[in-house]
């Protein structure tokens, strides 16, 4: 069955729990209403049992069932709206005994009489609708599903599986593009003297239909040859082409590569016109040889506009574009461009990709024998990488859920079912049919989670943590088998990845997925499916979707121009529970008052959000998730305390430095995310924050000690001055970190700065950290701002955080803590570069689970640290040595500092290391790379202000990498320190 099974069942399951809660709260309602609620609850429980049977039924599509389940879904949503409205309109009913309570209750009943009467009417109407929906199933012959007695949830149910082991992404080259890269290499490396003399911009169009791997090929070329250009950038064009947006993206990306550039130079760029953007782009690329990759151009007019916007210069530019349409590639050819028609995978490459995919999708499964039935399936897939990987992902999932099944038998069944639909020649529509088949084989929960990805625009990187938090607050994930919602959500995410319906883009340094991407053909499919099922309504997206015929429940606004603003204003928004706006708040200015039952509001990147609008948002009583990340706001209104149901609050990358006192009323909040690490900005830790005992994540805070700011002037006897009051409040705030011991549910704590600390402050903070470590803390990171806390206090801890999985210690750290060898669960470690010595590496090498190590140093602390770095190198004869042995699971080693000391890898060192990352202005040398036998990738990120000597070191490192038997890929990138 399609989404409607999962969506209807999830809606009813969530609602049955809410109805029970509503009855338990004993609101004073109009007579008979409680009986109506009980009736609705019983009726929906029966519907849920029926839907559960539908979930267990294998295959089949019945239009009558589909229509009936849509009705169940809509009435369930409307009942849920009504219940939430009860909570909003009947808040504050007096409880207790006594004449004063009786008096207050009498006044409350009088004041809410009208509201209770309306609620009674609404519930009565909904009871009648529930009855009609139930009767309609019998009246129109909606058949009962066949009984399934095996006690399972069906062969495609999501089962409990161990989490995938940490791994690195991007260390292996894509399959099947080697010949294409070789064929196109001369185009990048050999330019005719005539082209140089005429300073021409060179164009290459890669053409082929969807799912063929055009973008994969283009990105492989971009990575391989990009470092040979002075600057480079990628940009997405898409079907709904918007020239200003594309130019703005190019200007922003090239700005970060300009020496001495400041982010302030781009203030107000959202309002710049086309001519101003073109002029800025021409200035950026003047006297530079540039490379631009433009992905997915849909029309000749879009290409003409883009081509005319790119500047000519004395060194010439190189532009690579991808397109599905030959008309676009021919337009490129007419302007002296070259065209490469991308070819499907060969049979051998298709088989190789299938085997690699099925093995990586199921890390405990490795297909080594020949697969007899694979030839027919590969013919159906037509050499399209997308078709191959989603089919392989489906087969891997079936093998994991049915361990005794035979791969040949599964492939034969798939071959029979797809052959009848697709025929012999695979087309774009055929790829959609393959996606549809894979989608129908998803468990209902996974269908819902996959369709939720249509919230995000084409080409956008989706944060794993952001997505999982939103799944949870949307109610799409429920606890099962004694496991938490977070664990179930991680399982759903991992399963979508293993089925190749979403693609991993990069990973965090702990080996977990950091962000993912939905292939544009998969996204096109799920956007259409979401629209059909009234699951998500997209405005201003890449694909045209019809105006919603049902009430809007979830709304995602990808653009906020006048056209989109008018569309939103025409919608009925009183039932919207989830709202995402990208880049601009403009389309919502006149509609916020309609969103009374809104639960999820994500405004990440909306630079035009004002304080007055934020005050209105703080009146949305039902909000559970509020993201203001990258909005540029500077303060949070005092009425934030009204959001008593808030669970996730994200103010990262804003100018918010302190939360109002009313934040202590947000007792349901589990995740508070703040600060801007790159700018060293943090949220001040206050007593109000330490009173939110439900917190599991507290990220991006700074802690103020007792030596800063209190007035030492003696007050007049007998009088309380404003200075005294201020000093009293300051004293409370300065010792708020002692109250951190209340946060016993805290799993992640990130402290960006310590300010004005004394010895007594160090003792209090150490005590709090030791207490939290004995509770739930798994992730701890702190930068002591060179105040000495790490060396003087944390190093001497007698109750160290032995259960940590992630630890970060930055600032003044002359040696690693004495207790670090006791962290047997540690997977990710970040240390100040000042602790780097040969002996340090010997100690760290004994940590059994260590996956990544990062040594870092902030450029602002460079002067204080240079002497320590020099002394560390001198202790071991002028170089830091990485000796043989140890580091049994280490896959990633990173150094991020203005100056890197000399580093030597001895034979047998770090035998499992796959990726080495160096970010620097100057390096004293890197030796022994040839001894890293498992190395697959070297990433060199060099300052745009790098000296010639450092450039020579980069060339030397590249030459050393070529001597390694694995021939690791070397990536050279540039960063601008001032931006």
N, C-alpha and C positions, 0 to 999 in steps of 0.2 A: 504493500500500500504506500501511498505517497505521504508527504509531510503531514497531511491532515490527521492521520492516526496519532502521530507523535504530538502534534500541536494540540489536538483536542484532548488527548489523555493528560498532557502536562497541565493544560488549563484547568481541567476538572480536578486533577490530583491536588494542585495548589489550592483550588477553591474549597475542596472538602475540608482541608486543614484550617482555612480561614473561617469557614462557617462554624466549625467546632470552637475555635477561639472566640468568635463573636458571641456564641451562646454562653461560653464560660465567663465572659466579662460582665454579664448581667446588666446591660444597659437598660434603663427604664424606657421601655417602648410602649406604643399603643397596644391595648389588649388584643391578643390573638396573633400578634406579629411573631412572637417566639415560636408558636406552633407552625406558622408558615415557614420560618427559617428551618425548623427541624424537618419539615416535609421536603423542602428543597434539598437539604443536606442528604436525606435518605435517597431521594430520587437521583441525585448526582452520584452518590456512591454506587448505585446500581448501574448507572451509565458507565462509570469508571471500570467496573468489573467487565462490562461488555467490551469496552475499548481494549482492556488488557487481553481479552481473548482474540480480538482482531490483531493485536500486535504479535501474538504467537502463531497466527495463521500464516502459512507459507504462501507467498505469491498472490496473484489474483488482483483484479481491479474491477470493482463493481460501482457503477456510477450512482446507483441509489444509495449505497453505503457512503460514498464520498460526499454526496449532497447532505445526507443526514448528519454526518460527522461535522460538516461545516456549520450546520445549525447548532449542534452541541457546543462547538467552540465559541460561536458568537453569543449564545445565551450564557455560557459560563463566563465569558469576558464581561458581559453586562452585569451579571450578578456580582462579580468581583468588584466592579466599579461602584456598585451600590453599597457593598460592604465597606469599602474604603471611605465612601462618603459618610457612612455612619460614624466611623472613627473621627472624621474631620469635623462633622457638625455637632456631635454629641460629646465633645471632650469636656473634661473638667467637672464631671458629676460629683457632688460632695459624697464622701463616704464617712462612716462612723456613727456614733450615737450622741445623744444630748440635744438639748433644746436649740442650741445655736446651729448644729448641723441640720436639724429638722427645718429650721427657718431658711437656711441656705438652700436646702433641697427643694423646698416649696417654691422659692424664687426661681431655681433652676428649671423646675418642671413648667412653670409659667412661661419662662423666657424661651424654652425650646419646644413649646407645644406645636408651633407651626412646622418646625423642622421634623419633629417626630411624626406628625400627620403625613407629611410628604414622603417620609421614609416608609411608613406603613403602606401608603398607596403604591410606591415603587415596588416594594417587596411582594405585595399582592399581585401586581401585574407580572412580575418575574415568575412567581409561582405558577400562574396560568400559562406562561410561555414554556416553562419546564414541563408542565403537564402535556401541552400540545406537542412538543418535540418528542416526548416519550411515546405518545399515542401515534404520532405520524410514522414512527418506525414500523409499527404493526399494520397501520392502514395501507401503507404503500409497499408492504412486502419486503422490508429490509431483512434479509435472511441472517440467521445466526451462523457464525463461523463454525467450521468443523472443529470438533474437540481435539485438543492436543494433550496427551496424557503423559508425556515424557518428563513433565515437571520442569522443563527448560523454558527459556524465553525465545526459542527458535534458534536456528542455526546461525543467524546473523546477529545475535545479541552481543552486546558489549560485555565482555567478561573481565574479571579481575586479572590483571597481568602485572608482573613486576615492571617497574619503571625502566626505560631504556638506560643503558650506561652512559656516562658523559662522553661526548664526542665533539670533534671539531668539524665545522662546515667549511666547504670551499677549498679543501686541500687536494681534492681530486678533480681532474679535468673532465668535462662532459664527454659522453660516449658518442662516437660517430661523426665528429666534426673535424677530425684531424686533417682529412684530405682537403676540406674546404678552407681551413686556416692556411694550409701549405699553399693552396692555389692562390689565395688572396694576399699572401705575404709580400710578393713583389709590389703590389699596389701601394702598400704602406711604406716600404723601405726604398723603393726606386722611384724617383721623380725625375722626369725629363728636364733637360736644361731649358727647354722652351717654356715649360710651365713655371720654372723658377724665374725666368726672365720676364714673363708677363704677369707674375704675381697672382696667378689664378687661384681661386678657391676650387678644390677638387671635391667631387661628389661621387658616392658609391651607394646605389640602391640595392638592398637585399630583399627579394620579392618571393612570396610563397604563401599558400593559404594557412589558416589558423591551425596551430598545434604542430607546425612543422619544425619549430626550433629556431626561427629567425632571430629572436631576441637573444637566445643562448649563444648563437654564433657571433652576433654583433658584440655582445659583452665579452666573449672570449678574445676577439680581435682588439677590443678596447683595452682589456687588461694586458694583453701581450705587447702591444705597440704604444700604449698611451704614454709611457714614461719617456718616449722619444720626443714628445711635444713640450712646448713651454707651459701650456695649460690645457685642461680638458674638462668636459662636462657632459652629462647625459640628461635628457629631458624626454618626457612623455607628451606626445601630441594628442592622440585619441580621436574618437569619432566626433565628439562635440568640441571641435577645435576652437581655441580661444587664444589669439595671438598674444595679447597682453600677458596672460598667465604664463605662456611658454617663455616669452622674453624676460619676464620677472624672475622665473626660475633660473634661466641662464645667467642673468646679471648677479643673482645672489650666489650662485655656485662659483662663478669666476671671481667674485669679490673676495671670497675666502682664500684665493690663491694669489692675491695682490700683495706685494711687499709693502708693509707699513699701512695697510688699509685698516680702517676702524669700522665696527658695526654701525656706529652713528652716521656714517656716510650714506647709509641706506634708509634713514628715518623717513617714514612716509612713502615708501616705495609702493605700497598697495594702491596709492592714489596716482601714481605716475602714469602719464599717457604713453601711447605707442612711440611717438617721436622722441620723447625724453628717454625711454628705455633703449631705443635704438642708438641714440647718441652715447649713452652710458656704456653700452656694449662695445661700441666702436672704440671708445677711450680705453676700455679694459684690454682689448685685443690688439691695440696699436703696437706695432713692432714685435708681435708675438706670433709664433707658429702654433696654431691651436687645433684641437680635435674636438668635434661635437658629434655625439650620437643622438639622433632623433628617432624615438621608437614609435611605431604604429601610426603612420600617416594614412588617412582614409580618403583624401580627395586631392585632386590636382590643384584646386584653388588654395587649399591649406599649404601645400608644398610651395606654390608660387609665392605666397605671402611670407613664408618662412625664409625662402631662398633670398628674396629681395631685402629681408631685414638683416641678413648677415653681412658684416663689413668685409671689404677688401683691404689688404695691407701688403706691405713690402715682402713679408715672409710667406704669405699665403696660408689658407686654412684648409682643413680636411673635414668633410662632413659625411657621416655614414647615416643612412636612414633605412628603416624597415617598413614594409607595407605588404598588405594582402593583395593589392590591386596593381595589375600590369599597367593601367593607365597612368598611375603615379610614377612607376619606374620608367615608363617611356617618356614622360615629361622631364624626368631627370636626365635621360639619355639625350634629349633634344638640346639640352644646355651643356653639352660636352661632358656629361656624367657617364659613369660606368654602371652596368647592371649585372648583378649576380643572382641567378635564379637558383634558390636553395632547393636541394634535392632531398627526397625521403631517405631514411636510413636503409642501408643494404640489409640483406637477410642476416648476415653475420653480425652486423652492428645491432640490429633489432634483438637478436638472441642474446648478445652480450648485455645489452641494456636490461632486458627482462631478468636475466639471472642476477645481475648486480642489484637491481631494484628489489627483487623478492628476498634476497639475502639481507639487504640493509633494512628493509621494512620489518623483517623478523630476525632480530639479531641473534636469536637462538636457533635459527633455521638456515641451513646452507644447502642449496641444491647443487649437487656435484654431478649426478648422473645425467645422461641425455634424456630429454623430455620428448617422448614420441609425438605427442599431439600438439607440440608447440608450433610446428610449421603452419598449420591451418590458421591458428590464432594470429600469428605474425602477418599472414596474408590479409586477414581481416583488418588488422591495425594499419596496414598500408605503409609501414615505415614511418609513421608519425610518432615522434617521441612521447607526446602527451597521451596518445591512445595506449602505447606500450606500457607506460609507467602506471596509469590508473588500473589497467587490467592486471598488471603484476601485483600492485598493491591489494587489489581485491582477492587475488589468489592467495597471497601471503596471509591475509586476514582469515580466509576460510581454513587454511592449513593450521593456523594457530588455534582457531576455535573448534576445529574438528581434527584432532591429532591423528586419528586413524584413517583419515581420508587419503585418497590417492590423487596426486596432482594431475596425472593423465586423465582420470575420470572427470575431475573438475573442469579441465580444459575442454574435454569433449562436450560436456554439457553446455559450457559457455559458447563453444563453436556452433552448436545446433541452434541455440537461442538467438545469437547475433546474426548468423548467416541468413535466417529468414527475414530479417529486418533490413540488413545492409546490402546484400548482394555482393558483387565482386569488387567494384571500384569504390574506395572510400572517399567521401566528399566531406565538406564542412558539416553538412547535416548528419552525415554518418558519425562524425566525432561526437555530435550532440547525442545521438542514440547510444553510443558507448557510455557517455557520461550518465545518461538517464538510467542505463542498466546498473551501473555502479552505485548510483544514488539509491535506487530501489532496494539494493542489497544492504543498505545501512540500517542499523537499529534505529528506532524512532528517536531516541535521545540524540544520536549523532546527526540525524537529519536536521533536527532543530538547531543544533550547534553550528552545523555547516551553513544553513541558510542565514544564520545571524551574521555571517561574514559579509553579506550583501550590504550591511551598514556602511562599509568602508569603500572609498572610491577606488577605481581601477589604478593599479600601479602603486598603491600606498603600502608602506611597510607597517604591519600590524604587530604591536607589542604583545608578546605572549601573556605577560602579567596583566596588561590592560584588558585583554580579551577575556581572560579567565575571571577577573574581578567582575566584569560586566555580565558574563554568563551567570555568575552566582547571584548578583543583586537583581538580575532580571527574573530569577526563579527558574532558570532553565536546567539547573543542576540540583539534585536532591541527594541526601545521604542514603547510602545503601550498604547493607551487610556490615554495619558498624564502622564504615569508613567515612571520613569527613567530606564535606562538599569540595574542599580544595583538592583532595586526593582524587575524587571522582572527576573533577574538571580537568586535572592534569592527564588522567587516563583518556578522556575524550579528545583532548588536544593531541596527545601522542598517537591516538588511533587515526585521526584525520591525516596526520603527517605520514604514518606508515601506509595509508591507502593512497597517498600522493594526490589527495584532493586539495591540500594546501602544501606550499613548498617552503622549506626553511631557507632563509636568506643569510642570517648570521647567528652566531651563538655568543653567549656570555662567556666570561673567562672561567666559569665553573663547569663548562661543557653542556649546559642546558640551552635550549633554544631561546634566543633573545627576541627575534622578530621573524615574521613569516609573510608570505605573499600568496595571493590567489591568482592562478593563471587566468588570463583574460577570458578564455573560452569557458572555464569553470565558473568564473564570476558572472558572465553573461547568462549562463544557464540558471544559476541560483537567484539572480536578480529577477528573472522572469518567473521562476517558481515562487519566490517570496511574494511577488505582486499578485499572482494567481490565488495564493492562499491567504492574502491579507495579513501576512506575517510582518513584513516591513514595507513601508512606503518610501521610495527614494525620489527626491526632488533635485533637479539639476545634475543628474548623474550622466554617465557616459552613454547609456542606452535609453531610448525613449520608453517610458512606461505609461500605461493609461492612468487617467485620473481615478483615484480609488472609489469603488462603488460601495464599499463598506465603511464603517467608522474606522478612522485611522488609529491604530494602536501603538505602532512604533514608527517614528519619522526620522529620516536622515536627510539633511540638507547639504548637498555637496557644493552648491554655489548660491550666492545671495544677491544676484542682480535683480533688476526690476521685474523681469518675467517670473523668476522664482518667488519673489516677494508676493506677487499677485496670486500665484498658485497657492501658496501657503495660506493667504488670507481667505481664500475660497473654501478651504477645508474645514471640516468639523473636527476641532481639536480637543474637545472636552473629554475625550476618552484616551488621549495620548498618554502612555505610561513611560515611554522612552524616547528621548530626543537627542540627536547628535547634529551639531552644526559645525561645519568646517570653514575656517578662515574668517568668517564674518557673522556677526549677530544681526545684521541689518534686516533680514527677512522675518525676524521675530519681534521687532520693536513693538508692533501693535497687537500682538497675539498672546503675550505672556499671561494675561489675566484669564485666558481660557484653559490654562494647563493646571487645573486644580488637583488632579490626581497623579501628576507626574512623579515618577520614582527614580528615573535615571536621566541625568542631564550632563552631557559631555560637550563642552565648549572649547576644547583644546585648540589653540591657535587663533581664537577670535580676538584680534587686536583691538576691535572697536567696542569692547564691552566696557560700560561705564559704571561708576559706583552707584548711581541711581538705579540702574537696571539690576545690579547685584543685590540691592536692598529688596527689590521686588522678588528676586529669586529666593531670597531668604524667607519669604512668606509661603513658599510651596511646601506645605506641612509634610507631605508624604515622601519627600526626597530621601532616597537611600544612597545614591551615588552622585557626587558633584565633582566634575573635573574642570578646573579653571587654568590648567597648565598652559603656559606660553601665551597668556592673555594680556600680560603687561599691567595688571591691576596692582595697586600699591597698598590697599588696606581692605580688611574684611569688615562689613557692617556689624554693629553690636547685636543685631537681631539674628545672627547666625545661630544663636542658641535655640531658636524656634524649631530648627530642623532636628527634632528629637529622634527621628528614625534614621538619621544619616549614618551610613556604615563606611563609606569611602569618601575621603576629602583630599583632592589633589591640587596643590598650589605650587607645584614645581615650576621653575623657570619664570617666576613672576617677581615682582618687587615687594611682596608681602614679607615683612620682617617680624611681625608680631600678631598674635590672634587676640581678640577681645576676651574679657573675663568670662563672658557668657558661654565660651566654648566648653566649660566644665559640665554643661547640661547635656552634651552630646554623648550620653552614656552607652549608646549602641555602636559608636565608631570603632572600627577594627583596623583601619588603615589611614594614617595621616602622613601624607607625602609632601615634602616641602624642600626649599633650597635650590640653589644653582651652583653645582660643584665647580664648573669651569670658571665662574666669576667669583667664587669664594663667598657667596651669599648664603645665609642660613636663617632659619626661623628661630626666634628666641624661645628657649624652653621656659615655660611659666608654670606656676602652681596649677592653673586651670588645666593644662595639658596632663599633668601628672595625676589628675583626679579621674581621667577617662580610663577606668580600669579594664575595659574590654579591648584596649589597643593590642594588636598583634604586630603591627608595623609602625615604627616611628622613625622617619627618615628625613635627614637634612636639617638638623637642629644645631644651634650653638648654645653653649652653657656659659653663663657669666658667674664669675667668682665674687668673693667678698671684698676685693681690694680696689674695685673700680667704681667711683662715682658718688659714694655716700658723702654727704656734707659733714664736715667736722666742726662746723660752727656750733657753739653751745646755745641752745634755745633759751629764751626768757622764761624764768621760773613762773609756773602757774598758767602759762599760755601754750596752746597747741598751734603751732604755725603750719603754714602750707609746706614749708621745707621739711618739718618733722614728719608730716603725713607722707610726703614723697619719699623720705628716707626709710620710713616703715615699710612702704610698699616695695621699695628697692631691696630692702633686706630680705623680704619674703621671696622675691623673685630670684635673688642671688643664691638662696639656699633651696630653690625648687628642685635642684637635681638630687638632693637628699631624699625627696619624696618619690623619686623614680622607683623606689623599692615597692611602691604600690602596684606597679605595672607588671604583675606576675604572669600575665598572658603574653607578654612581649616575645615575639620570635625573631624580629629584626630590629636592630638599633643602629642608626648611622649618625654619628656626631661629626659635623663639619669643622667646628672650631671650639676651642676653649679660650675664654677671654678673662684676663685679670685674675688668674688663679694664684692662691697661696698654698702653703703646705697643708693647712687644715682643709681647704677645699679639695685638695688631692685625696686626702684620706676619706672624705665623705663620698666623693665620686667613686673611688675604688670599692668602698663598701657596697654602694648601690650596684655596681657592675658585678661584683661577686655574688650578690643576692640574686640578681636577675639570671645569672649564668646557672644557678642551681635550680631555676624554675624551667622556663621554656626557651630561653635564648639559643638560637642556632646560627644567627648571622650578626656579627658585631664588627663595626668599623669606626675608627676614631682618628682625627687629626688634632694633635695637641697644640698646633700653632707654635711649635718650638718653645712651649712654656715649661717643658721638663717633666710633664706628667708620666710619659711613657717610661723614661729612664729611672725616675726617682720613685714612682709608686707602682705602676702596673707591673714592672719588671720584678718587683719584690713580692707580688701577690702570693699569699699562702693558700688561696682557694681559687685557682685559675679556672677559666672557662673550658673545661675538658671536653664538653659535648659539642663544641662549635663545629660547623661544617664550613663556614666562611669567616675569615678574620682579616681585618685591614688595620694596620698600624702605620700612620704617616705622621711626619713631623720630626722632632729631634729624637732619633732612636740610634744610639751608638752601638747597640748590640741587640740581638734577638732576645726575647724574654727567656729566662732560665727554664721556665716550665713548658716551653713550646714543644718539647719532645713527647709530652703527654697527650697531645691533641691527636689521637689515633683516628678520629673521624673527619679530620680536616681535609677538604677537597680544594678549596681556593684560598690562596694566601697573597696578601698585598703588604709589602713592607717599604719603609723609607729606604731610599738608596744609601743613606748613611750607615745602614746596618750591614751592607754588602762586604763580606770578607770571605776568604777561602774557607775558614772554619765555620762560618755561618752556613755555607752551602753543604758542608759535610753533615751538619746537624739536620738541616731540612731534608736531606736525601734519605733520612731514615723514616720520615712520615709515610705510613703505608698507603694512604688513600689520596695523596696529593696529586691533583690533576693539573693545576696551573699555579705559577709563581710570577708575581709582578713586583718589580722594584721601581719606585717612582720618587720624584722630587719636584716640588713646585718651583717654577722659575723665580718666584718672589723670594724663596728661601735659599737661592743659589749662593749668595755671599756667605751666609752662615755655615753652609754645608761643604764648601769647596775644600776647606782645610781637613775636615773629617774624611772626605773621599780620598784625598791625597795620602793621608796617614794610613788608611785602610790598604791602599795599593802598596805602599812602602813596606807594610808588615809582611807581605808575601813576595818580596823581591820585584816590586814594581808592577805586578799584574795580579788580577783575581783569577785563580785557577779553579776549574770545575773538574774534579777528580773522577776516576772510574768508580762505577758501582752506584747504588742508591737510586732514588727517583724512579721506582719501578713502574709507576703509573703516570708520570709527568708527561703531558702532551703539549703544553703551552708554556713558553718562557717569554716574559716581556720586560723591557727596560724603557722607562719613560722619564727623561730628564734632560735639562739643557746640555749637561756635560756627562758623557759616559766614560767610566774608567776603562783601562785596558782589560780585556776578558779573554781567557784562553781555555778551550775545551780539550782536555787530554783524551787519549785513546780509551774507549770504553765508557765515556761520560754520557749520561742522559740517553740511554739506548732507546727509549720509547718516544723521545721528543719529536713532534711532528711540525710544530710551527714556532718560529722565532720572530719576535716583533721588536724593533728598535725605533724609538722616537727621540730625536736629538737635534741640537744645534751644532754640537761638536762631539766627536768621539776620538778617543786616543788609540783605538785599534781593536780588532776582533780576530782571533786566531783559532785555528783548529776546527773550523767548520766541517772539514772533511771527516772528522771523527764522529759526527752526528749521523749515524747510519740510517735512522728512520725519518730524517728531516724531509718534509714535503714542500714547505713554503717558508720563505723569508720575506718579511714585510718591513721595509725601510721607510719611515715617515720622517722627512727632513724639513727643517725650518726653511721658509722662503728667504730668510736672512743668512742662510748657511754660507760659510766661507769657502774659498777655493780648496783649502786643505781638506775640509770635510767632504767636498765633492769627490776628491781623489780617494778618500776612504770608502765612499759608497761604491765607486768603481772597483776598488780592491775586494770588497765584500762580495760583489757580484761575480768576480772572477773566482773567488774561493768556492762559491756555491756551485759553480759549474764543475768543480772537481769532485763533488759528492756523487757516488754511484747512482743515487735516486734521481739526480738532476732536479732538485727542488725548484719550484717556480719562484722567481724573485720579483716582488712588487715594490715599486718605488713611488711614493706619494709625497705630497708637499702640504705643509700647513702654515698658516699665518698666525704668529704669536699674538699680534695686537688685536686680532678679531676674535 
